[in-house]
Amino acid sequence: MIPIVVLLLAPSLVILPLSVSQRQVLAWPPRGFTLDWYFSLFASGRWWDSAIHSVEVAAASTVIAVLLGVPAGVTLGLRSFRFKDVVLAIAVVPLVIPTVVLAIGMYKVYVWLGLYDLLGLAAAHAMIGVPLVVVTTMSAARQLDPVLILASRSLGAGPIRTFFLVILPGVRSGVISGAFFAFASSWDEVIIANFLSSPTYRTIPVQMWAQINQHVDPTVAALASVLFILSMAMMAGLAMASRRAR
Amino acid sequence: MGSRFFQAIGVWPLLAALAILFFLPAAVIIANSVTEPPGAGLSNFRRVLADPTFFRFAMNTVKIAIIVSIFTGVIGYFYAYAMYRAGPALRAFLLTCALLPLWTSLLVRSFAWSVILRDTGIVNWLLISAGVVDHPIGMMRTLFAVTIGMIQILLPFTILPAYTSMRRFDSNLIAAARSLGASPRRAFWQVFFPSTQVGLAAGLVLVFVLSLGYYITPVLLGGPSDQPVAVLITAQITSQLDWGAAGAMSAIVTAAVLLMLAVGWNALKKIFLV
């Protein structure tokens, strides 16, 4: 078991000590202690700009994914209708289509539709994130007690009131997980972002990808450490939010 | 009629958005295979299928996908079984270790592997310090680097489905098999494994399908001879401007992905969509 745990954690654990090493190159073992790489990272306007772009894109795409995915997930979880399996397959297929194929297709179609930078990335990432929202909402909706919905309807609430007052609170934990997953998947996406963003609208992964391919210095390790800590915070945030939602 | 239409109204906005923003781009790129250049017909497919470069990249893709699937399948099932047998505290720790990589950026993890495996990385330092080797072993830019990186990145996708199917397993069945005289090994292979193999199958399909499209990890960790089709497709666009060839290659990869999904759909549905 220990070798597998080491394998799972190795990438995360090796990068942190190197980000505070005084060496000018990323070589093991780390030597001394310095926060200079973090200072130079945080002093760089370029990284701050791309952080803002990443947050904008991830937030916008998460909102779109939730608006589209929650009604669909609820419908798939609670109703039965013809071609339901087909609809379900269509809704999850964006997760597995090779990103490169999607990226060059979007590059062609989105630019023609006038969608690039924030708009384009938000739309594209929403398509990748929405299956996650559909699946989590659907499994939460399956666990709803159908009697609650019948009770609400028989007490005179219309379908819309029932949706907002009974169903939505009931699937809240699924929606929250889906939203976190959608945010994280946009936050991390490189390939589509590379094709749909102009050089003035780089997200963090695009900027990092460019940096890795040009010149790797310990600043990249500092950035990787910051991203690692943020992703741990996201994971912990989801654990707390879903505990509260229950 | 009207009420039947409204029955599924919640899925219509999603389907409309997917049609324009997801299916249209995918369809346009695949259609390019027969429309670029105008009147191309099947010539792009003939050209691509006869091209030794495409063949080499396609073989790399399949080879990597098979190696990664075998290792993530065996290790993931074993890990899930350990989680299933562990006490609550250890189980929570193991689950966290399995989820952590899933949350960590793919780019960060691929970059981290390049730092681990390089000549001045921790692995070579350990080997040299232990006196196993005198000089660093070149692990970067090899098939080994690509597969170990992808195994670590994709491992959660076999651990979690296998664990899901184990949690649903009725443990009384093992007790019944044992009381009827089956050895622990026989009870495992004839009762436990057959009822949990659906989780293993779902994980394997997922890993295989996802590895067919991998791009970032092979570019960062692999050498020129370890690159997959995804890299070749990008090169058609960014350096050759050959939309026809890119379309034909995209169509082939997408068809392979959809075929695998169709094969594994039942297992995937049982694990993820219940």
Interface residues (C-beta under 8 A of the other chain):
Chain A: M1 I4 V5 L7 L8 L9 A10 P11 S12 V14 I15 L18 V25 L26 A27 W28 P29 I64 L67 L68 G69 P71 A72 V74 T75 L76 R79 F81 K84 V87 L88 A89 I90 A91 V92 V93 P94 V96 I97 P98 T99 V100 V101 L102 I104 G105 M106 Y107 K108 V109 Y110 A123 A124 A126 M127 V130 V134 V135 M138 S139 R142 A184 W187 D188 V190 I191 P205 M208 W209 I212 V220 A221 A224 L227 F228 S231 M232 M234 M235
Chain B: R4 Q7 A8 I9 G10 V11 P13 L14 L15 A17 L18 L21 F22 L24 P25 A26 A27 V28 I29 I30 N32 I75 F78 Y79 A82 L94 C97 A98 L99 L100 P101 W103 T104 S105 L106 L107 V108 R109 F111 A112 W113 V115 I116 R118 T120 G121 I122 W125 I148 I151 Q152 L155 L206 V209 L210 L212 G213 Y215 I216 L220 A230 I233 T234 I237 W243 A246 S250 V253 T254 V257 L261 W265 K269 F272 L273 V274
